């Protein structure tokens, strides 16, 4: 049933909106001096050019698809507002009629939103969280950098990433955690090598660690551009440690657990924490923000995730919050004795961002003792 709906819903959406556009445009052309054939051909063509990219919602969303989707939403809102106004005001202003007929307001709104989204996605900001623990960790605490969802190759952001890596190297970091989706299905082999060579330059006291997201090994490509073994080789070559359902001791008082993505075969939370020293401060890196209560009950102190992009395209994040998709969409959350932090990501999987911010996260864990 789910797979059928996945096909039927987009086709029905495209068809209904095409019909709406066809009759909207045809209605205005009918009163013109154009020949009957043109009165039909123009709505068919324009409607197709606008509606077909909506299929990007179910395939690969590119910039054009996003722009068209926003245009469609603004057009529907404009027509709805016009309809409500007409209920109370019978006179039709000539200027407003021209603006409405040529869809100028939705076009202007789309340009504004699109421009903002392009600027916003490339503006990578620092987000900082300070947390404390009553566990016996070193007095000066630990400074952790969390990087996720770079989706390298979606944007040509090599210079921005090099600046970010150089900046992080000056911040006296203790640990760097790359929380998945550093690359994706659009990343070439050269880009894969490039991004990890850049991220591998980040300096920290205890090194850099990587966990898999749902895109890193290109599972949605029929023929992946590179194999997982090639990816692991490149990551290791750049002095980044991969944690595949594995844990590592950081100093004498931190245990870092790195989990495989939930779309892969992986160990359970309980299996990953069997026999661990619960007196240590346990950091659990898991790409997707799920199973918070289970992790808190198992003794995890700090859960780090990405994946959600903070919504990225408004109102996706708002809808995810409303329908409780995952355990959290963005930010910091207390679950029992555990703190959960979910980042919106360094870039995201789309060429623009109309919700949230592109960020890297610095988490400083202080000792209460």
Residue pairs with C-beta under 8 A, 6 or more apart in sequence:
6 58
10 54
10 55
10 57
10 58
13 54
14 51
14 52
14 54
14 55
17 50
17 51
17 54
17 72
18 47
18 48
18 51
19 47
21 43
21 46
21 47
21 50
21 51
22 43
22 44
22 47
23 43
24 43
24 79
25 42
25 43
25 46
25 47
26 39
26 40
26 43
28 101
29 38
29 39
29 42
29 43
30 39
32 39
34 42
50 68
50 71
50 72
51 68
51 72
53 64
53 65
53 68
53 69
54 65
54 68
54 69
54 72
55 65
56 62
56 64
56 65
56 66
56 68
56 69
57 65
57 69
60 186
61 313
61 349
61 350
62 351
63 114
63 350
63 351
63 352
66 114
66 117
66 313
66 350
66 351
66 352
67 110
67 114
70 109
70 110
70 113
70 114
70 354
71 103
71 106
71 107
71 110
72 106
74 105
74 106
74 109
74 110
75 103
75 106
77 106
78 100
78 103
78 105
78 106
79 100
82 100
86 92
98 104
99 105
113 354
114 352
116 354
117 313
117 352
117 353
117 354
118 351
118 352
120 352
120 353
120 354
120 357
120 358
121 155
121 347
121 348
121 350
121 351
121 352
121 353
121 358
122 155
122 157
122 160
122 347
122 358
123 357
123 358
124 160
124 164
124 346
124 347
124 358
124 359
124 360
125 357
125 358
125 359
126 359
126 360
126 361
126 362
127 343
127 357
127 359
127 360
127 361
127 362
128 361
128 362
128 363
128 364
129 332
129 341
129 361
129 362
129 363
129 364
130 364
130 366
131 302
131 339
131 363
131 364
131 365
131 366
132 365
132 366
132 367
132 368
133 281
133 301
133 365
133 366
133 367
133 368
134 368
134 369
135 253
135 279
135 280
135 281
135 301
135 367
136 253
136 279
136 367
136 369
137 253
137 254
137 281
137 365
137 367
138 251
138 253
138 367
139 367
139 369
141 364
141 365
141 366
141 367
142 174
142 175
142 250
142 254
142 364
142 365
143 171
143 172
143 173
143 174
143 175
143 362
143 363
143 364
144 173
144 174
144 175
144 176
144 177
144 283
144 304
144 362
144 363
144 364
144 365
145 168
145 171
145 173
145 175
145 176
145 177
145 202
145 204
145 360
145 361
145 362
146 177
146 179
146 304
146 306
146 341
146 343
146 360
146 361
146 362
146 363
147 176
147 177
147 178
147 179
147 182
147 199
147 346
147 360
147 361
148 178
148 179
148 180
148 181
148 182
148 213
148 287
148 305
148 306
148 307
148 343
148 345
148 346
149 179
149 180
149 181
149 182
149 213
149 306
149 307
149 309
149 343
149 344
149 345
149 346
149 347
149 348
149 349
150 161
150 181
150 182
150 183
150 195
150 345
150 346
150 347
151 181
151 182
151 183
151 184
151 186
151 187
151 215
151 345
151 347
151 348
151 349
152 161
152 182
152 183
152 184
152 187
152 191
152 192
152 194
152 195
152 347
153 183
153 184
153 186
153 187
153 188
153 191
154 184
154 186
154 347
154 348
154 349
154 350
154 351
155 347
155 351
157 347
158 194
158 198
161 195
161 198
161 199
161 346
162 198
164 346
164 360
165 198
165 199
165 201
165 202
166 201
168 176
168 202
168 203
168 360
169 201
169 202
169 203
171 362
173 202
173 203
173 204
173 205
173 362
174 204
174 205
174 206
174 250
175 204
175 205
175 206
175 207
175 208
175 209
175 250
175 254
175 256
176 199
176 202
176 204
176 207
176 208
176 209
177 208
177 209
177 211
177 256
177 283
177 285
177 304
178 199
178 208
178 209
178 210
178 211
178 240
179 211
179 213
179 285
179 287
179 304
179 305
179 306
179 343
180 211
180 212
180 213
180 214
180 215
180 216
180 261
180 287
180 306
180 307
181 213
181 214
181 215
181 216
181 287
181 306
181 307
181 345
181 349
182 195
182 196
182 199
182 210
182 213
182 216
183 191
183 192
183 195
183 215
183 216
183 218
183 231
184 215
184 216
184 218
184 349
185 215
185 218
185 220
185 221
185 224
187 195
187 218
187 225
188 225
189 225
189 226
189 230
192 225
192 226
192 231
192 234
193 234
196 234
196 235
196 237
196 238
196 240
197 238
199 208
199 238
199 240
200 208
200 237
200 238
200 239
200 240
202 208
206 250
206 251
207 239
207 240
207 241
208 239
208 240
208 241
209 240
209 241
209 242
209 243
209 248
209 256
209 258
209 285
210 235
210 240
210 241
210 242
210 243
210 258
211 242
211 243
211 244
211 258
211 259
211 260
211 261
211 285
211 286
211 287
212 242
212 244
212 260
212 261
212 264
212 287
213 261
213 287
213 288
213 306
213 307
214 261
214 262
214 263
214 287
214 288
214 307
215 349
216 231
216 261
217 224
217 228
217 231
218 224
218 225
218 226
219 263
232 242
235 242
236 242
241 248
242 258
243 256
243 257
243 258
243 259
243 285
244 258
244 260
245 258
245 259
245 260
245 266
245 267
245 272
246 257
246 258
247 255
247 256
247 257
247 258
247 272
247 276
248 255
248 256
248 258
249 255
249 256
249 280
250 256
250 283
253 280
253 281
254 280
254 281
254 283
255 276
255 277
255 280
255 281
255 282
255 283
256 283
256 285
257 272
257 273
257 282
257 283
257 284
257 285
257 300
258 285
259 266
259 267
259 272
259 284
259 285
259 286
259 287
260 266
260 267
261 287
261 288
262 286
262 287
262 288
262 290
269 284
269 291
269 294
269 295
269 298
269 300
270 298
272 284
273 282
273 298
273 299
273 300
276 282
276 299
278 299
281 301
281 302
281 365
282 299
282 300
282 301
282 302
283 300
283 301
283 302
283 304
284 295
284 300
284 302
284 303
284 304
285 304
285 305
286 295
286 303
286 304
286 305
287 305
287 306
287 307
288 305
288 307
288 326
289 303
289 305
289 307
289 308
289 326
289 327
289 328
289 329
289 340
289 342
290 326
290 327
291 327
292 303
292 327
292 328
292 333
292 335
292 338
292 340
293 327
293 335
293 336
295 303
295 335
295 338
296 335
296 336
296 337
296 338
297 336
300 338
301 337
301 338
301 339
302 338
302 339
302 340
302 341
302 363
302 365
303 335
303 338
303 339
303 340
303 341
304 341
304 342
304 343
304 363
305 340
305 341
305 342
305 343
306 342
306 343
306 344
306 345
307 326
307 342
308 317
308 320
308 326
308 328
308 329
308 330
308 342
308 344
309 317
309 344
309 345
309 348
309 349
309 350
309 353
309 356
310 317
310 329
310 330
310 343
310 344
310 345
310 355
310 356
310 357
311 317
311 318
311 319
311 320
311 329
311 330
311 344
311 355
311 356
312 344
312 348
312 349
312 350
312 353
312 354
312 355
312 356
313 350
313 352
313 353
313 354
313 355
314 354
314 355
315 355
316 355
317 329
317 330
317 355
317 356
318 355
319 325
320 326
320 329
321 329
327 333
327 335
327 340
328 340
328 342
329 342
330 342
330 343
330 344
330 356
331 341
331 342
332 339
332 340
332 341
333 339
333 340
333 341
333 342
334 340
341 361
341 363
343 359
343 360
343 361
344 356
344 357
344 358
344 359
345 358
345 359
346 358
346 359
346 360
347 358
348 358
